[in-house]
């Protein structure tokens, strides 16, 4: 397998600590339900700064390293992961802080009426009256539900935060990259 572009990889978590003596690692997932992280057979590790830190990321800068996943399971809010080639605590500690990335096409198929948030980024949001509310710049979790950040795609300037709940999100059309929201532009 050739090294993918960073644009083809999605960051799903970061190694926070070694676990035990056999090379297992605690991974802090970026999602409350890390389905893609738990089901991945191959991951890429990178120690470069995050994309949003203002650093121009390239494959050369990333020095991505591919690992086959031996096991991954949930444990106390973290994912315990074992990778081929990492067989002791010292090797696991050397990877502390590494970001874990997975190819988007390796994600399991989402259930109906479920979406990977990364797929919503870049969608055009319109309200029921047909007014443009902006582009989805980010989707985050606030504890109770997801929150969609709408704004200008080029500047990444957030104009509105909208709850990602059934009462507001009326339609998601990933094929056409559009969302229909029961929301007003002046709210």
N, C-alpha and C positions, 0 to 999 in steps of 0.2 A: 504494500500500500504506500502510495506516495504521500508526502507531507501536504496536508490540506492548507488552504489559505485561512487566515484568521477570520475572514468573513464567512467561512463555511462552518466555523466552530462556535459553539455556544458555551459560555462559562456557566457551570452548574454548581460550583462550590470551591472550597479551598481547604487544603490540609492544615489542620489546626494543631495536631499533636500526634505523637506515636502512641500506640495502644499495645501493651504487652511486650513480649520479647521476640515474637515471631515475625515482625515486620508489618503488622497491621497498623493502619492509620485512622485517626478520627478525622472525618471530613465534615466541615461545617457547610451544609447545603444552603443554597440561595433560595430554596423553595420549601414551604411547609410540607409539601407532598412531592418529594424528589423521585418521582416515578422513573424519569429518564436516567437519572444517576444510578438508581438501584438496578436497572435492567441493562445497562451498558456492558458490552463485552470488551470494548476497547475504549481507553481514555487517552487524552493527551495532557501532559503536564507542562506548565510554563511558569517561569518566575518573573516575566516582564510585568511592568506596571499595568494597571487596568486601562482599557481603551478610553474611558472617560477622564483619565488623568492628564489628557492633553499630549500624550506621547503618540507619535506616528508609529503604529505597529506594523511590522512586516514579519514574514516568516523567518527572515534572517535574524532580526532582533529577538524573536520569540524563542529561538532554539527549542522548539517543541520536541518533546520526547514521548513516543508512543509506548503505552503499557497495555498488556492484556490483563483484564480483571479476573482474579481467581475467585473472589467472593465480595459481596457487598450486602449489608443488612443494616436496618435501623437499630440504634441503641441510644437511648436517652437523648433524643433530639438530634443526634449526629448520625452519620453513616459510617459504619466500620467497614473499611475497605482493605483488601489484600490484593497486591499487584504482583504479577510474575516478575522475578528479578529483585524484589525487595524482600529479603528473608530474615533480617534482624532489626532490632530496635535502632541501631545507629544509622542504618540505611534509611529507615522511616523518618528519623529525626532530621536527616539531611534534606528531606523533601518538605519540611515544615514551611508553610507559607506559599507553597506552589498552588497555582490555580489549576482546577480540573476542568478541562474542556471536552466536549463531545460533539461529534459531527451531527448537524441537525437532522440529516436523513437517517440517523441511527435511533432517533426517538421512537418509542412505541406509538402506534396510531392512537390518537385522542378519541375518547368516547364521544358520542353525539352530544351536542350542547356543552362540550368541554373544549377548551382551547389552550394551547401553549401560549403564554403571554408574549414570548418572543415573536410569534406569528402576527400578533396584533400591532406591533410596532411598525409604523409606516402606513397604517391604514388611514384613510380619509374618514373623518367623523362628520356626519350630518345629522340635523335634528329632524323631527317628524314633518316640519314645515319646509324641509329642503334646504335650509340654511347651512352653510359650511361652519363647523365649529372648530376646525383645525385638524392637524395630523396627530396621530397617537405617537408621542415621543417616548413614553415610558409607561410601564405598568408596575405597580408596587403593591405590597400587602400592608394593611394597616391594623391587622388583628381581626377585625370583624369581616372584612371583605377586601377585594382588590380595589385599587384606585387607578384610573386612567389619567395620565397627564397629557393634555391636549395643547398644541401650540404650533409654532412655525418649524417645519421640518429642517430648513437650512440653518437657522440660528439656534435651534434647540431651546428656544425661549418658551417657557411654560406659560400659557394664558389661563387655563382652567384645569381644575382637578375634578374628576367626575367619578362617582362610585360605580364600580363594575358589579352591578346587581341586576337581577332579572327585570325589576320594575323600570330601570333606566335603559338598559341595553336591550333594544327591541329586535335587532337583527345584526348578525355578524356574517359577512360575505367575504371569506378569505380569498376566494378565487378572484374577486374584483377589488380586494383590499379596501372594503368599505364597512363602516359601522353606522347603524341608524340608532340614534339615542332619543329618548323622551327627555330632552334637556333644552334649555334656552341659552342663547349666546350671552345674555346679560345676567345670568345667575352666578 
